[in-house]
Amino acid sequence: MNITEFTALAAEKVGQYLREEMQEEVVVQTEEVRKINDQCLHGLSIQKKGARWEGDAVPTYYLEEMHHAFLCGADMDDLVQGLAKAYINTLSFGPVPAEVIPDMEYRTIRRRVGLRLVGKDYNKEFLKTVPYKDVGNGYALLCDVQMKASDGGLFGTLVTNDMAEEYHYDMDKLFQDALDNAWKSKSATLRGVKELTRLCAEGSVEEAEWLPEDAEPDCRETCYVLTTERPRYGAAALFYPGTQAMIAHVLGEDYVAIPSSLHEFMIVRASQVEDPGFLQQLVREANCTVVGPDEVLSDNILKYSRDTGQLSLLTEDDVFPSCFEERLMQELSKQMRDGPALTTQS
């Protein structure tokens, strides 16, 4: 049974496990939701008839994990019964207070809007649903809004086409606000791989090294990790105002930016790159076998030139001044095959 058939059957059965008086009061609906990297999630929602979003819980349950459990031998009726219980539990929370309903008007969100970076090749369908800014070389920036969770933490919600239309956002202005907010909301960090390994071992990885405008050239490392102080979706830091030039200043030379995941780039000195084709193969293999499908950024490796002050695509024909040491490629290969250098949390 594929996921579509499983979702339809769950929708058919879930009402059987609701109390009899509830069965006549609810409407069960299914939907397919397109997420980053063109992932298609299958959702099931249970809503009171005639209910409005303001005041009545309308939870959507994504069924991919349930479907996986079913394929591994779990009983269908047990799974659906658990789904019905989950819905009944939401009723105990009562109506959603008006004051906690997010206000998404432009005047409210403009100082909380941030950026995410995605690869266009992996998001051909998803990019039809969200406003985006093409930043070249197969990459696009999206806007998200930082929201406060009930536990006091933060989470981001993407600005969609529907949201932009409903609230009449001026997207040029919103993207400019996001760029203006970037350094204030999640500062870029640049750490050497050796230093990062040491910090992880010491349990002090949160001791971030910011990327200040007056940073001095650093000759201690050959490979760095570029992300943000809160590393989720930190790859966008490469397109913060001034970041690209600052990295070149810190390294004292041109560099190559390798897409590790949605959360980070690996930065390598251009003088250490002898075989661009090997790097490209490494990234493609890692994206297929190591990086989760919801965290892949792109297969496109970028190079930065101090002469032009611009990023461009790395090609197999690129030749850099050779100062190549085999141990560098072994180190880089290990980092890529072990997965993203930073552990991220939702």
TORDRENZA-492406 format. One line per 10 residues: number of its first residue (from 1); their letters; for each residue x, y, z of C-alpha. Coordinates in steps of 0.02 Angstrom, whole numbers. Each point is the difference from the previous one (the first is absolute). Layout:
! residues N
NUM) a) X Y Z  ...
//
This chain:
! residues 346
1) mniteftala) 0 0 0  77 165 -52  -10 160 103  -146 72 -100  -105 -157 24  49 -7 184  -55 180 28  -169 -30 -84  -30 -156 105  49 89 161
11) aekvgqylre) -123 139 -41  -136 -129 -29  33 -92 163  40 137 125  -181 47 31  -35 -175 64  109 34 152  -83 164 48  -145 5 121  -167 -25 -87
21) emqeevvvqt) -58 179 32  165 66 -71  -13 -98 -161  -143 110 -59  90 160 49  164 -14 -93  65 5 -178  155 -101 -44  105 67 -142  164 -50 -82
31) eevrkindqc) 127 110 -86  171 -8 -80  120 135 59  156 47 -99  150 32 112  181 54 -28  96 -108 -124  -165 -46 -84  -45 -122 137  -184 -43 -6
41) lhglsiqkkg) -78 -33 171  -170 -82 19  -109 80 132  -165 -42 82  -103 131 91  -151 -18 112  -109 154 17  -166 38 80  -134 38 -126  -18 186 -22
51) arwegdavpt) 152 35 107  107 151 -30  189 -1 23  -15 135 133  -51 -96 154  -11 -182 -52  146 -120 -12  22 -65 -177  152 -112 14  83 -75 -153
61) yyleemhhaf) 88 -166 23  135 -46 -125  -6 -187 -28  172 -44 -69  60 -74 166  -163 -97 23  16 -69 -176  179 -54 35  -58 -87 160  -137 -87 -100
71) lcgadmddlv) 125 -62 -128  105 -66 144  -145 -104 64  -105 113 112  -187 -32 -1  -100 125 -102  -143 10 125  119 29 145  82 142 -94  -165 83 -46
81) qglakayint) -65 -20 178  155 91 61  -36 139 -123  -178 18 65  63 8 179  123 135 -48  -142 105 -71  -109 -26 154  145 58 108  9 164 -96
91) lsfgpvpaev) -179 39 51  55 14 181  98 156 -45  -161 92 -41  -15 148 -119  156 91 -54  6 167 93  -8 146 -121  158 76 73  108 -149 -50
101) ipdmeyrtir) -56 -2 -181  151 63 -98  -15 175 -70  82 -11 -171  -30 178 -54  154 80 -79  22 129 138  10 -142 126  118 -119 -88  122 119 -88
111) rrvglrlvgk) 128 -5 141  -15 -189 19  19 -52 -180  155 -102 -43  75 -102 -141  15 -179 -58  104 -62 -145  -53 -142 -116  63 -78 -159  -112 33 -149
121) dynkeflktv) 30 -169 -81  -69 -90 153  -151 116 18  -78 19 -172  -177 -32 66  21 76 173  59 166 -72  -168 17 -87  -80 20 173  115 129 80
131) pykdvgngya) 73 170 -46  188 -14 -27  150 103 -50  115 -77 -130  179 29 58  81 -90 -146  95 -161 -31  -153 -107 37  -41 73 173  -150 94 66
141) llcdvqmkas) -39 93 161  -168 -19 88  -75 105 140  -52 -73 166  -74 80 154  66 -38 174  -142 -50 117  -4 -39 186  -49 -177 46  -106 -41 152
151) dgglfgtlvt) 155 -62 92  86 167 -25  111 -58 -142  4 65 -178  -53 -77 -165  -10 67 -176  -149 -4 -116  29 27 -185  -85 141 -93  -108 -81 -134
161) ndmaeeyhyd) -84 72 -154  -169 -18 86  63 93 154  78 138 -105  -164 23 -95  -110 -4 155  102 131 92  49 101 -154  187 -13 29  117 102 -108
171) mdklfqdald) 125 -141 -28  142 112 -58  -16 95 162  -17 -159 102  159 -76 -73  92 163 35  -61 -6 180  60 -180 12  173 50 -62  3 148 120
181) nawksksatl) -49 -115 145  122 -139 -44  148 47 109  -113 53 143  -108 -156 6  129 -138 -35  179 57 -17  114 -95 -119  134 -110 77  159 -67 -80
191) rgvkeltrlc) 90 -140 92  148 -105 -52  -40 -185 -10  140 -42 122  -63 131 122  -179 -59 -20  53 -179 37  88 60 158  -151 102 56  -116 -149 -28
201) aegsveeaew) 116 -111 103  -1 129 140  -188 23 -10  20 186 -34  -52 9 -182  -116 146 40  154 109 28  -21 70 -174  130 103 -89  -91 143 -84
211) lpedaepdcr) 56 65 -168  39 182 46  38 134 -127  174 24 75  45 -187 -1  183 -33 -31  66 -127 -128  12 -174 74  132 -124 -61  -36 -136 128
221) etcyvltter) -131 -98 -98  -27 -59 -178  -184 -49 18  -138 98 88  -186 -16 39  -110 150 -39  -169 4 88  -94 111 124  -3 15 189  -160 -103 -1
231) prygaaalfy) 56 -118 -137  -169 -57 -66  -9 62 -181  169 83 26  57 -23 -181  -89 164 -39  144 88 89  102 -7 -161  -121 128 -74  -5 118 149
241) pgtqamiahv) 60 174 -48  189 4 2  28 -182 49  83 -58 -161  132 136 3  30 -23 187  37 -186 -24  128 42 -134  80 125 118  11 -127 142
251) lgedyvaips) 75 -132 -115  111 124 -91  -42 -76 -169  -139 -62 -115  -103 -147 63  -121 -138 -47  -170 -17 87  -60 -180 10  -187 -27 39  -3 -117 149
261) slhefmivra) -185 16 42  -138 130 20  90 46 161  179 33 -55  133 21 -132  175 -71 12  128 132 -50  167 -57 -74  145 109 -53  14 4 -190
271) sqvedpgflq) 185 -36 13  -42 -170 74  -114 -57 -141  89 -102 -133  -141 -109 -66  -169 90 -16  -76 -154 -82  38 -102 156  -88 129 108  -154 -1 -112
281) qlvreanctv) -9 -189 6  19 5 189  -145 122 22  -115 -98 -116  36 -162 91  -25 79 172  -167 76 -53  -59 -171 -59  64 -107 143  38 104 156
291) vgpdevlsdn) -101 162 8  -185 -25 38  -118 39 -146  -78 142 102  171 79 32  87 -8 -170  50 172 -61  73 -17 -175  126 -91 -108  72 167 -56
301) ilkysrdtgq) 170 45 71  42 186 -4  165 93 -17  33 178 57  121 116 -89  73 149 92  35 81 -169  -182 3 -52  -78 -5 175  -125 -129 -63
311) lsllteddvf) -48 -182 17  -8 -114 -151  -21 -186 -31  151 -112 25  32 -105 -156  110 -150 -32  110 109 -112  40 127 137  184 10 43  61 76 162
321) pscfeerlmq) 177 33 61  55 -172 57  46 -13 182  -90 -165 18  27 -121 143  -82 -170 -7  -44 7 183  -116 148 -33  -106 -101 -122  -3 -146 120
331) elskqmrdgp) -59 116 138  -132 79 -111  -58 -170 -62  -21 -61 178  -99 155 49  -118 -19 -148  -25 -187 22  -33 19 186  -139 123 -41  -26 183 47
341) alttqs) 130 62 123  -131 78 114  -142 -86 88  -158 102 -20  -160 2 99  -173 46 -55
//
